[in-house]
Amino acid sequence: MKMESTFRVSLDRVEEGLAVLLVREEESVSFTLPRSLLPDDAREGDILEMTVRRDVEATEASRQQVAERIARLKSRSRQ
C-alpha cells in the first residue's frame, strides 16, 4: 500500500498571498496554497518537489475525537 506520493510542480504565480502551482506531468491541473507554506526562496518559474504523506496516527486521533463528540451530543439529546 502506497503511503505517500511525491510529484513536481511549477510555481506559476503568486496572487494575494496564494501560490498557484501547476502539476508538471499534467500542467492543466493546478492548485493553490498559501505562499507561506512554500520555501522562502521559491520564485515564479521554480520547480518544486512536493510530498503528500498520510499521517495515520493523526487520522486515528482525529477520528477518535469526532466519535467522542458525537457520543457526547447523543447523550445530551437523550436527557
C-alpha positions as CSV (number, residue, x, y, z in Angstrom):
1,M,0.0,0.0,0.0
2,K,1.4,3.4,-1.0
3,M,1.5,5.7,2.0
4,E,3.0,8.8,0.2
5,S,3.2,10.4,-3.1
6,T,5.9,12.7,-4.4
7,F,5.5,14.8,-7.5
8,R,6.8,18.0,-9.1
9,V,5.0,21.3,-9.6
10,S,6.0,24.6,-11.1
11,L,5.3,27.8,-9.3
12,D,3.3,29.7,-11.9
13,R,2.5,32.8,-9.9
14,V,1.6,34.4,-6.6
15,E,-1.6,36.3,-6.2
16,E,-2.8,37.9,-3.0
17,G,-0.6,35.6,-0.9
18,L,-1.7,32.5,-2.7
19,A,0.8,30.4,-4.8
20,V,-0.7,28.9,-8.0
21,L,1.1,25.6,-8.7
22,L,0.9,23.6,-11.9
23,V,1.4,19.8,-11.7
24,R,4.3,19.1,-14.0
25,E,3.1,15.9,-15.5
26,E,-0.3,17.5,-16.4
27,E,0.0,21.3,-16.5
28,S,-3.7,21.7,-17.0
29,V,-4.0,20.6,-13.3
30,S,-3.4,23.5,-10.9
31,F,-4.0,24.1,-7.2
32,T,-3.3,26.9,-4.8
33,L,-1.5,27.0,-1.4
34,P,-0.8,29.9,0.9
35,R,2.6,31.3,-0.1
36,S,3.7,30.9,3.5
37,L,3.8,27.1,3.0
38,L,6.4,27.3,0.3
39,P,10.2,27.7,0.9
40,D,11.1,31.4,1.5
41,D,13.3,31.5,-1.6
42,A,10.8,30.0,-4.0
43,R,10.1,32.2,-7.0
44,E,7.8,32.1,-10.1
45,G,9.1,29.6,-12.6
46,D,10.7,27.4,-9.9
47,I,10.2,23.6,-10.0
48,L,9.2,22.3,-6.6
49,E,9.1,18.8,-5.3
50,M,6.0,18.0,-3.2
51,T,5.4,15.0,-1.0
52,V,2.0,14.1,0.4
53,R,2.1,11.6,3.2
54,R,-0.8,10.1,5.1
55,D,-0.5,10.7,8.8
56,V,-2.1,7.5,10.2
57,E,-1.7,8.4,13.9
58,A,-3.2,11.9,13.5
59,T,-6.0,10.5,11.4
60,E,-6.9,7.9,14.1
61,A,-6.7,10.6,16.9
62,S,-9.0,12.9,14.9
63,R,-11.5,10.0,14.3
64,Q,-11.5,9.3,18.0
65,Q,-12.2,12.9,18.9
66,V,-15.1,13.0,16.4
67,A,-16.5,9.8,17.8
68,E,-16.3,11.2,21.4
69,R,-18.0,14.4,20.3
70,I,-20.8,12.5,18.6
71,A,-21.2,10.4,21.7
72,R,-21.5,13.5,24.0
73,L,-24.0,15.1,21.7
74,K,-26.1,11.9,21.6
75,S,-26.1,11.7,25.4
76,R,-27.1,15.3,25.7
77,S,-30.1,14.8,23.4
78,R,-31.3,11.9,25.5
79,Q,-31.5,14.0,28.6
